[in-house]
Amino acid sequence: MNLQNKSVVLNVVLAIVAVVLGVRLASGEAPAAKSADAEQSSNAEQAVLDNIATRTSIRDYEARPVEKEKIGKMLRAAMAAPTAMNKQPWHFVVVDQRSVLDALSEANPYAKMLKKAPLAIVVCGDTEKMIEGGGRDFWIQDASAATENLLLAAHALGLGAVWTGAYPAEDRCKAISNVLSLSDNLIPLNMVVIGYPAEHPQPKDKFKEENISYYVDEQ
């Protein structure tokens, strides 16, 4: 066989190999990749739903500080919440000073767990960022959505947290404002008390079919 014929045969063999590999990729490896992607997506969905379902209020904490990295992640999660007209009318006060935490525990009679907690984040509404006119009170919904994000992020990070309310109780708002020397434009909605859990209560299943009404098309 001369050199030219050998070259032709080699090209034919390479072409056949390329076709076989292409068929294998199309029939075998691609579906496997799709299956892996689908499984990963399903696992991610379940992880999110499990984080929501297993979160519960924690009121007892270990004597260890919360890392700054985790505080930053919780604040980022909080500020990812939706807001009316994207006003983002919130302000967050991070407190880990023992003397201030103790003072805050006295400012809110339902926040006595602050005596043991290493961290509190006070979620405030900022009147300078609120919608003017009739939509002003949407700040309450906006800051509440941010608070829920914060609670879920804390749980995902292995922390325990509890929402202690302030607004609209005027005495609590005033007491918290005094402790933190808040400017007049900031209204404390709540204090989220945070730490590593020293208790592990079972989450409550709050789903109740009777709390749902449906207006849906027949399938």
Accessible surface in RSA format (square Angstrom, percent):
REM  Atomic radii and reference values for relative SASA: ProtOr
REM  Chains: A
REM  Algorithm: Lee & Richards
REM  Probe-radius: 1.40
REM  Slices: 20
REM RES _ NUM      All-atoms   Total-Side   Main-Chain    Non-polar    All polar
REM                ABS   REL    ABS   REL    ABS   REL    ABS   REL    ABS   REL
RES MET A   1   154.80  80.2  79.21  52.4  75.60 180.0  84.61  71.9  70.20  93.0
RES ASN A   2    88.48  61.0  74.64  72.1  13.84  33.3  42.86 103.2  45.62  44.1
RES LEU A   3   149.46  83.2 141.98 101.6   7.48  18.8 142.96 100.4   6.51  17.5
RES GLN A   4   136.53  76.3 128.32  93.8   8.21  19.5  39.70  84.5  96.83  73.4
RES ASN A   5    69.78  48.1  68.84  66.5   0.94   2.3   9.87  23.7  59.91  57.9
RES LYS A   6   116.04  56.6 111.42  68.4   4.62  11.0  56.55  50.9  59.49  63.4
RES SER A   7    55.01  46.5  49.71  66.3   5.29  12.2  26.90  57.3  28.10  39.4
RES VAL A   8    83.13  54.7  82.22  74.4   0.91   2.2  83.11  72.2   0.03   0.1
RES VAL A   9    73.38  48.3  71.97  65.2   1.41   3.4  73.38  63.8   0.00   0.0
RES LEU A  10   104.64  58.3 102.34  73.2   2.30   5.8 104.44  73.4   0.20   0.5
RES ASN A  11    88.28  60.9  81.92  79.2   6.37  15.3  24.94  60.0  63.34  61.2
RES VAL A  12    79.04  52.0  76.18  69.0   2.87   6.9  79.04  68.7   0.01   0.0
RES VAL A  13    72.66  47.8  72.41  65.6   0.24   0.6  72.65  63.1   0.01   0.0
RES LEU A  14   102.69  57.2  98.10  70.2   4.59  11.5  98.35  69.1   4.33  11.7
RES ALA A  15    54.91  50.5  46.09  71.1   8.81  20.0  54.05  76.1   0.85   2.3
RES ILE A  16    99.91  56.9  98.03  73.0   1.87   4.5  99.90  71.9   0.01   0.0
RES VAL A  17    71.16  46.8  69.62  63.0   1.54   3.7  71.16  61.8   0.00   0.0
RES ALA A  18    62.52  57.5  49.10  75.8  13.42  30.5  53.95  76.0   8.57  22.7
RES VAL A  19    99.05  65.2  91.58  82.9   7.47  18.0  98.20  85.3   0.85   2.3
RES VAL A  20    63.56  41.8  61.75  55.9   1.81   4.4  63.52  55.2   0.04   0.1
RES LEU A  21    94.46  52.6  94.43  67.6   0.03   0.1  94.43  66.3   0.03   0.1
RES GLY A  22    34.97  43.1   0.00   N/A  34.97  43.1  29.96  82.2   5.01  11.2
RES VAL A  23    90.86  59.8  87.08  78.8   3.78   9.1  90.07  78.3   0.79   2.2
RES ARG A  24   153.60  64.5 150.81  76.9   2.80   6.7  44.44  60.7 109.17  66.2
RES LEU A  25    91.72  51.1  90.87  65.0   0.85   2.1  91.07  64.0   0.66   1.8
RES ALA A  26    73.86  67.9  51.03  78.7  22.83  51.9  58.53  82.4  15.33  40.6
RES SER A  27    81.19  68.6  51.52  68.8  29.68  68.4  46.21  98.4  34.98  49.0
RES GLY A  28    37.59  46.3   0.00   N/A  37.59  46.3  31.91  87.6   5.68  12.7
RES GLU A  29   107.26  61.6 100.45  76.0   6.81  16.2  43.88  84.9  63.38  51.7
RES ALA A  30    42.85  39.4  34.66  53.5   8.19  18.6  42.10  59.3   0.75   2.0
RES PRO A  31    63.00  45.9  56.80  51.8   6.20  22.5  59.23  48.9   3.77  23.4
RES ALA A  32    61.96  57.0  48.33  74.6  13.62  31.0  56.62  79.7   5.33  14.1
RES ALA A  33    55.77  51.3  47.48  73.3   8.29  18.8  55.02  77.5   0.74   2.0
RES LYS A  34   150.41  73.4 145.10  89.0   5.32  12.7  89.53  80.6  60.89  64.9
RES SER A  35    69.31  58.6  59.77  79.8   9.53  22.0  30.84  65.7  38.47  53.9
RES ALA A  36    56.79  52.2  48.14  74.3   8.65  19.7  52.64  74.1   4.15  11.0
RES ASP A  37    91.42  64.0  86.33  85.9   5.09  12.0  27.57  64.9  63.85  63.7
RES ALA A  38    63.67  58.5  50.70  78.2  12.97  29.5  59.11  83.2   4.56  12.1
RES GLU A  39   110.38  63.4 103.96  78.7   6.42  15.3  35.17  68.0  75.21  61.4
RES GLN A  40   126.96  71.0 122.79  89.7   4.17   9.9  39.42  83.9  87.55  66.4
RES SER A  41    56.69  47.9  48.97  65.4   7.72  17.8  31.84  67.8  24.85  34.8
RES SER A  42    62.47  52.8  59.19  79.0   3.28   7.5  23.73  50.5  38.74  54.3
RES ASN A  43    89.49  61.7  82.31  79.5   7.18  17.3  26.70  64.3  62.80  60.7
RES ALA A  44    57.15  52.5  47.94  74.0   9.21  20.9  56.22  79.2   0.93   2.5
RES GLU A  45   106.46  61.1 100.43  76.0   6.03  14.4  41.31  79.9  65.15  53.2
RES GLN A  46    94.99  53.1  94.38  69.0   0.61   1.4  37.40  79.6  57.59  43.7
RES ALA A  47    61.74  56.8  48.94  75.5  12.80  29.1  56.04  78.9   5.70  15.1
RES VAL A  48    90.75  59.7  87.28  79.0   3.46   8.3  90.63  78.7   0.12   0.3
RES LEU A  49   105.03  58.5 102.07  73.0   2.96   7.4 102.31  71.9   2.71   7.3
RES ASP A  50    65.26  45.7  65.00  64.7   0.26   0.6  19.90  46.8  45.36  45.2
RES ASN A  51    30.98  21.4  26.67  25.8   4.31  10.4  14.92  35.9  16.06  15.5
RES ILE A  52    89.11  50.7  78.97  58.8  10.14  24.4  78.97  56.9  10.14  27.5
RES ALA A  53    68.48  63.0  47.64  73.5  20.84  47.4  57.32  80.7  11.16  29.6
RES THR A  54    62.87  44.7  58.36  59.2   4.51  10.7  52.37  70.3  10.50  15.9
RES ARG A  55    50.40  21.2  39.58  20.2  10.82  25.8   3.93   5.4  46.47  28.2
RES THR A  56    26.29  18.7  19.18  19.4   7.11  16.9  11.01  14.8  15.27  23.1
RES SER A  57    32.76  27.7  27.57  36.8   5.19  12.0   7.29  15.5  25.47  35.7
RES ILE A  58    11.16   6.4  11.16   8.3   0.00   0.0  11.16   8.0   0.00   0.0
RES ARG A  59   131.39  55.2 121.37  61.9  10.01  23.8  40.89  55.9  90.50  54.8
RES ASP A  60    43.43  30.4  43.43  43.2   0.00   0.0  13.78  32.4  29.66  29.6
RES TYR A  61     4.94   2.3   0.00   0.0   4.94  12.9   0.00   0.0   4.94   6.1
RES GLU A  62    72.59  41.7  66.73  50.5   5.85  13.9  27.19  52.6  45.40  37.1
RES ALA A  63   114.34 105.1  67.80 104.6  46.54 105.9  79.45 111.9  34.90  92.4
RES ARG A  64   104.29  43.8 100.10  51.0   4.19  10.0  31.18  42.6  73.11  44.3
RES PRO A  65   106.80  77.8 101.76  92.8   5.04  18.3 103.05  85.1   3.75  23.3
RES VAL A  66    13.97   9.2   0.60   0.5  13.37  32.2   0.60   0.5  13.37  36.3
RES GLU A  67    79.98  45.9  72.02  54.5   7.95  18.9  54.62 105.7  25.35  20.7
RES LYS A  68   182.28  88.9 170.39 104.5  11.89  28.3 113.03 101.7  69.25  73.8
RES GLU A  69   120.28  69.1 104.80  79.3  15.48  36.9  47.20  91.3  73.08  59.7
RES LYS A  70    47.53  23.2  47.53  29.2   0.00   0.0  29.22  26.3  18.31  19.5
RES ILE A  71    19.45  11.1  19.45  14.5   0.00   0.0  19.45  14.0   0.00   0.0
RES GLY A  72    30.61  37.7   0.00   N/A  30.61  37.7  29.82  81.8   0.78   1.8
RES LYS A  73   101.62  49.6  95.53  58.6   6.09  14.5  56.03  50.4  45.59  48.6
RES MET A  74     0.00   0.0   0.00   0.0   0.00   0.0   0.00   0.0   0.00   0.0
RES LEU A  75    32.51  18.1  32.51  23.3   0.00   0.0  32.51  22.8   0.00   0.0
RES ARG A  76   193.23  81.1 183.00  93.3  10.23  24.4  58.89  80.5 134.34  81.4
RES ALA A  77    28.72  26.4  19.82  30.6   8.90  20.2  28.06  39.5   0.66   1.7
RES ALA A  78     0.00   0.0   0.00   0.0   0.00   0.0   0.00   0.0   0.00   0.0
RES MET A  79    95.03  49.2  76.73  50.8  18.30  43.6  48.17  41.0  46.87  62.1
RES ALA A  80    78.45  72.1  43.45  67.1  35.00  79.6  53.66  75.6  24.79  65.7
RES ALA A  81     9.80   9.0   0.09   0.1   9.71  22.1   0.32   0.4   9.49  25.1
RES PRO A  82   106.74  77.8  92.55  84.4  14.19  51.6 104.31  86.1   2.43  15.1
RES THR A  83    22.09  15.7   0.75   0.8  21.34  50.9   3.89   5.2  18.20  27.5
RES ALA A  84    30.48  28.0  16.06  24.8  14.43  32.8  28.01  39.4   2.47   6.5
RES MET A  85   143.95  74.5 102.17  67.6  41.78  99.5 103.45  88.0  40.50  53.7
RES ASN A  86   107.95  74.4  92.83  89.7  15.12  36.4  29.08  70.0  78.87  76.2
RES LYS A  87    86.51  42.2  73.68  45.2  12.82  30.5  20.70  18.6  65.81  70.1
RES GLN A  88    77.63  43.4  76.54  55.9   1.10   2.6  12.81  27.3  64.83  49.2
RES PRO A  89     2.16   1.6   2.14   2.0   0.02   0.1   2.14   1.8   0.02   0.1
RES TRP A  90    11.15   4.5   8.27   4.0   2.87   6.8   4.89   2.6   6.25  10.1
RES HIS A  91    77.79  42.5  75.32  52.4   2.47   6.3  44.86  46.2  32.94  38.3
RES PHE A  92    27.55  13.8   8.60   5.3  18.95  49.3   8.60   5.2  18.95  54.2
RES VAL A  93    29.29  19.3  26.68  24.2   2.61   6.3  29.29  25.5   0.00   0.0
RES VAL A  94    62.41  41.1  34.70  31.4  27.71  66.8  34.70  30.2  27.71  75.1
RES VAL A  95     9.28   6.1   6.47   5.9   2.82   6.8   9.28   8.1   0.00   0.0
RES ASP A  96    92.07  64.5  72.47  72.1  19.61  46.4  12.88  30.3  79.19  79.0
RES GLN A  97   116.67  65.2 110.68  80.9   5.98  14.2  35.62  75.8  81.05  61.5
RES ARG A  98   102.92  43.2  96.07  49.0   6.85  16.3  81.62 111.5  21.31  12.9
RES SER A  99    82.16  69.4  67.40  89.9  14.77  34.0  54.11 115.2  28.05  39.3
RES VAL A 100    35.29  23.2  33.65  30.5   1.64   4.0  35.29  30.7   0.00   0.0
RES LEU A 101     0.83   0.5   0.83   0.6   0.00   0.0   0.83   0.6   0.00   0.0
RES ASP A 102    41.95  29.4  41.51  41.3   0.44   1.0  13.14  30.9  28.82  28.7
RES ALA A 103    38.95  35.8  29.24  45.1   9.70  22.1  36.44  51.3   2.50   6.6
RES LEU A 104     0.00   0.0   0.00   0.0   0.00   0.0   0.00   0.0   0.00   0.0
RES SER A 105     0.00   0.0   0.00   0.0   0.00   0.0   0.00   0.0   0.00   0.0
RES GLU A 106   106.82  61.3  83.97  63.5  22.85  54.4  43.44  84.0  63.38  51.7
RES ALA A 107    12.24  11.3   0.92   1.4  11.32  25.7   6.53   9.2   5.71  15.1
RES ASN A 108     0.20   0.1   0.20   0.2   0.00   0.0   0.00   0.0   0.20   0.2
RES PRO A 109    77.56  56.5  63.64  58.0  13.92  50.6  64.49  53.2  13.07  81.2
RES TYR A 110   145.96  68.1 133.93  76.2  12.03  31.3  91.75  69.0  54.21  66.8
RES ALA A 111     0.00   0.0   0.00   0.0   0.00   0.0   0.00   0.0   0.00   0.0
RES LYS A 112   102.47  50.0  96.90  59.5   5.57  13.3  79.82  71.8  22.65  24.1
RES MET A 113    28.96  15.0  17.71  11.7  11.25  26.8  27.29  23.2   1.67   2.2
RES LEU A 114     0.00   0.0   0.00   0.0   0.00   0.0   0.00   0.0   0.00   0.0
RES LYS A 115   101.96  49.7  85.64  52.5  16.32  38.9  55.37  49.8  46.59  49.6
RES LYS A 116   121.88  59.5 106.31  65.2  15.57  37.1  78.69  70.8  43.19  46.0
RES ALA A 117     0.00   0.0   0.00   0.0   0.00   0.0   0.00   0.0   0.00   0.0
RES PRO A 118    23.54  17.2  13.72  12.5   9.82  35.7  19.38  16.0   4.16  25.8
RES LEU A 119     1.31   0.7   1.31   0.9   0.00   0.0   1.31   0.9   0.00   0.0
RES ALA A 120     0.00   0.0   0.00   0.0   0.00   0.0   0.00   0.0   0.00   0.0
RES ILE A 121     0.00   0.0   0.00   0.0   0.00   0.0   0.00   0.0   0.00   0.0
RES VAL A 122     0.00   0.0   0.00   0.0   0.00   0.0   0.00   0.0   0.00   0.0
RES VAL A 123     0.00   0.0   0.00   0.0   0.00   0.0   0.00   0.0   0.00   0.0
RES CYS A 124     0.00   0.0   0.00   0.0   0.00   0.0   0.00   0.0   0.00   0.0
RES GLY A 125     0.00   0.0   0.00   N/A   0.00   0.0   0.00   0.0   0.00   0.0
RES ASP A 126     9.34   6.5   9.34   9.3   0.00   0.0   0.00   0.0   9.34   9.3
RES THR A 127    45.18  32.1  27.83  28.2  17.35  41.3  18.34  24.6  26.85  40.6
RES GLU A 128   141.46  81.2 102.71  77.7  38.75  92.3  41.91  81.1  99.56  81.3
RES LYS A 129    93.00  45.4  85.08  52.2   7.92  18.9  56.80  51.1  36.20  38.6
RES MET A 130    13.16   6.8   2.12   1.4  11.03  26.3   2.68   2.3  10.48  13.9
RES ILE A 131    25.28  14.4  22.59  16.8   2.68   6.5  22.88  16.5   2.39   6.5
RES GLU A 132   162.20  93.1 141.05 106.7  21.15  50.4  60.03 116.1 102.17  83.4
RES GLY A 133    62.43  77.0   0.00   N/A  62.43  77.0  43.04 118.1  19.38  43.4
RES GLY A 134    89.43 110.3   0.00   N/A  89.43 110.3  45.84 125.8  43.58  97.6
RES GLY A 135    14.40  17.8   0.00   N/A  14.40  17.8   8.43  23.1   5.97  13.4
RES ARG A 136    96.86  40.7  96.32  49.1   0.54   1.3  39.10  53.4  57.75  35.0
RES ASP A 137    81.87  57.4  77.70  77.3   4.17   9.9  25.07  59.0  56.81  56.7
RES PHE A 138    91.17  45.6  89.33  55.3   1.84   4.8  89.45  54.2   1.72   4.9
RES TRP A 139     2.48   1.0   0.63   0.3   1.85   4.3   0.32   0.2   2.16   3.5
RES ILE A 140    53.35  30.4  53.35  39.7   0.00   0.0  53.35  38.4   0.00   0.0
RES GLN A 141   114.28  63.9 105.93  77.4   8.34  19.9  42.57  90.6  71.71  54.4
RES ASP A 142     8.96   6.3   8.28   8.2   0.68   1.6   0.68   1.6   8.28   8.3
RES ALA A 143     0.13   0.1   0.09   0.1   0.04   0.1   0.09   0.1   0.04   0.1
RES SER A 144    32.03  27.1  29.97  40.0   2.06   4.7  21.44  45.7  10.59  14.8
RES ALA A 145    31.34  28.8  21.04  32.5  10.30  23.4  29.66  41.8   1.68   4.4
RES ALA A 146     0.00   0.0   0.00   0.0   0.00   0.0   0.00   0.0   0.00   0.0
RES THR A 147     0.00   0.0   0.00   0.0   0.00   0.0   0.00   0.0   0.00   0.0
RES GLU A 148    69.21  39.7  69.21  52.4   0.00   0.0  35.69  69.0  33.52  27.4
RES ASN A 149    44.59  30.8  41.21  39.8   3.38   8.1   4.93  11.9  39.66  38.3
RES LEU A 150     0.00   0.0   0.00   0.0   0.00   0.0   0.00   0.0   0.00   0.0
RES LEU A 151     7.19   4.0   5.56   4.0   1.63   4.1   5.56   3.9   1.63   4.4
RES LEU A 152    32.52  18.1  32.19  23.0   0.32   0.8  32.52  22.8   0.00   0.0
RES ALA A 153    16.03  14.7   8.85  13.7   7.18  16.3  15.66  22.1   0.37   1.0
RES ALA A 154     0.38   0.4   0.38   0.6   0.00   0.0   0.38   0.5   0.00   0.0
RES HIS A 155    57.25  31.3  48.55  33.7   8.71  22.3  33.02  34.0  24.24  28.2
RES ALA A 156    71.16  65.4  35.03  54.1  36.13  82.2  40.77  57.4  30.39  80.5
RES LEU A 157    37.11  20.7  27.66  19.8   9.45  23.8  33.23  23.3   3.88  10.4
RES GLY A 158    45.44  56.0   0.00   N/A  45.44  56.0  36.56 100.3   8.88  19.9
RES LEU A 159     4.54   2.5   0.00   0.0   4.54  11.4   0.00   0.0   4.54  12.2
RES GLY A 160     2.43   3.0   0.00   N/A   2.43   3.0   2.43   6.7   0.00   0.0
RES ALA A 161     6.63   6.1   2.44   3.8   4.19   9.5   2.44   3.4   4.19  11.1
RES VAL A 162     4.21   2.8   4.10   3.7   0.11   0.3   4.21   3.7   0.00   0.0
RES TRP A 163    94.04  37.7  74.81  36.2  19.23  45.1  65.12  34.7  28.91  46.9
RES THR A 164     6.62   4.7   2.94   3.0   3.68   8.8   6.62   8.9   0.00   0.0
RES GLY A 165    26.91  33.2   0.00   N/A  26.91  33.2  18.19  49.9   8.72  19.5
RES ALA A 166     2.11   1.9   0.05   0.1   2.05   4.7   0.05   0.1   2.05   5.4
RES TYR A 167    73.24  34.2  58.79  33.4  14.45  37.6  26.78  20.1  46.46  57.3
RES PRO A 168   104.46  76.1  91.49  83.4  12.97  47.1  91.85  75.8  12.61  78.4
RES ALA A 169    31.80  29.2  20.48  31.6  11.33  25.8  31.48  44.3   0.32   0.8
RES GLU A 170   149.31  85.7 139.82 105.8   9.50  22.6  55.10 106.6  94.21  76.9
RES ASP A 171   105.42  73.8  91.58  91.2  13.84  32.7  49.59 116.7  55.83  55.7
RES ARG A 172    51.34  21.6  51.34  26.2   0.00   0.0   1.13   1.5  50.21  30.4
RES CYS A 173    16.16  12.2  15.91  17.7   0.25   0.6  14.19  35.9   1.97   2.1
RES LYS A 174   146.01  71.2 139.31  85.5   6.70  16.0  88.02  79.2  57.99  61.8
RES ALA A 175    30.51  28.1  25.04  38.6   5.47  12.4  29.98  42.2   0.54   1.4
RES ILE A 176     0.03   0.0   0.03   0.0   0.00   0.0   0.03   0.0   0.00   0.0
RES SER A 177    25.30  21.4  23.52  31.4   1.79   4.1  17.67  37.6   7.64  10.7
RES ASN A 178    98.96  68.2  78.39  75.8  20.57  49.5  27.96  67.3  71.00  68.6
RES VAL A 179    51.06  33.6  22.22  20.1  28.84  69.5  30.31  26.3  20.75  56.3
RES LEU A 180    31.11  17.3   7.92   5.7  23.19  58.3  12.21   8.6  18.90  50.9
RES SER A 181    98.47  83.2  66.86  89.2  31.61  72.8  44.04  93.8  54.43  76.3
RES LEU A 182    27.68  15.4   7.42   5.3  20.26  50.9   9.39   6.6  18.29  49.2
RES SER A 183    61.02  51.6  46.60  62.2  14.42  33.2  48.92 104.2  12.09  16.9
RES ASP A 184   150.73 105.6 120.01 119.4  30.72  72.6  45.39 106.8 105.34 105.1
RES ASN A 185    29.64  20.4  25.77  24.9   3.87   9.3   9.30  22.4  20.34  19.7
RES LEU A 186    21.51  12.0  14.08  10.1   7.43  18.7  14.08   9.9   7.43  20.0
RES ILE A 187    34.73  19.8  34.07  25.4   0.66   1.6  34.73  25.0   0.00   0.0
RES PRO A 188     2.03   1.5   2.03   1.9   0.00   0.0   2.03   1.7   0.00   0.0
RES LEU A 189     9.89   5.5   8.69   6.2   1.20   3.0   8.69   6.1   1.20   3.2
RES ASN A 190     0.00   0.0   0.00   0.0   0.00   0.0   0.00   0.0   0.00   0.0
RES MET A 191     0.06   0.0   0.06   0.0   0.00   0.0   0.06   0.1   0.00   0.0
RES VAL A 192     0.00   0.0   0.00   0.0   0.00   0.0   0.00   0.0   0.00   0.0
RES VAL A 193     0.00   0.0   0.00   0.0   0.00   0.0   0.00   0.0   0.00   0.0
RES ILE A 194     0.00   0.0   0.00   0.0   0.00   0.0   0.00   0.0   0.00   0.0
RES GLY A 195     0.00   0.0   0.00   N/A   0.00   0.0   0.00   0.0   0.00   0.0
RES TYR A 196    15.81   7.4  15.81   9.0   0.00   0.0  14.87  11.2   0.94   1.2
RES PRO A 197    23.09  16.8  20.44  18.6   2.64   9.6  20.44  16.9   2.64  16.4
RES ALA A 198    48.28  44.4  16.51  25.5  31.77  72.3  22.97  32.3  25.31  67.1
RES GLU A 199    57.27  32.9  51.08  38.6   6.19  14.7  21.61  41.8  35.66  29.1
RES HIS A 200   148.53  81.2 121.20  84.2  27.33  69.9  86.15  88.8  62.39  72.6
RES PRO A 201    56.57  41.2  36.88  33.6  19.69  71.6  48.97  40.4   7.60  47.2
RES GLN A 202   151.68  84.8 137.12 100.2  14.56  34.7  59.71 127.1  91.96  69.7
RES PRO A 203    48.49  35.3  31.05  28.3  17.44  63.4  31.12  25.7  17.36 107.9
RES LYS A 204   153.40  74.8 131.89  80.9  21.51  51.2  93.75  84.4  59.65  63.5
RES ASP A 205   132.34  92.7  95.51  95.1  36.83  87.1  46.30 109.0  86.05  85.8
RES LYS A 206   150.43  73.4 130.25  79.9  20.18  48.0  87.26  78.5  63.16  67.3
RES PHE A 207   140.47  70.3 113.05  70.0  27.42  71.4 120.78  73.2  19.69  56.4
RES LYS A 208   114.82  56.0 106.61  65.4   8.21  19.5  52.89  47.6  61.93  66.0
RES GLU A 209    95.21  54.7  89.34  67.6   5.88  14.0  60.62 117.2  34.60  28.2
RES GLU A 210   139.18  79.9 101.10  76.5  38.08  90.7  65.97 127.6  73.21  59.8
RES ASN A 211   113.20  78.1  75.91  73.4  37.29  89.8  30.73  74.0  82.47  79.7
RES ILE A 212    64.07  36.5  44.28  33.0  19.79  47.7  47.65  34.3  16.42  44.5
RES SER A 213    98.72  83.4  67.48  90.1  31.24  72.0  33.71  71.8  65.01  91.1
RES TYR A 214   136.14  63.6 107.49  61.2  28.64  74.5  87.40  65.7  48.73  60.1
RES TYR A 215   214.84 100.3 177.12 100.8  37.71  98.1 136.35 102.5  78.48  96.7
RES VAL A 216   111.11  73.1  81.21  73.5  29.90  72.0  88.44  76.8  22.67  61.5
RES ASP A 217   122.59  85.9 111.44 110.9  11.15  26.4  30.43  71.6  92.16  91.9
RES GLU A 218   171.73  98.6 142.27 107.6  29.46  70.1  65.53 126.8 106.20  86.7
RES GLN A 219   210.29 117.6 138.95 101.6  71.34 169.9  96.56 205.5 113.73  86.3
END  Absolute sums over single chains surface
CHAIN  1 A    14050.5      11633.1       2417.4       8304.3       5746.2
END  Absolute sums over all chains
TOTAL         14050.5      11633.1       2417.4       8304.3       5746.2
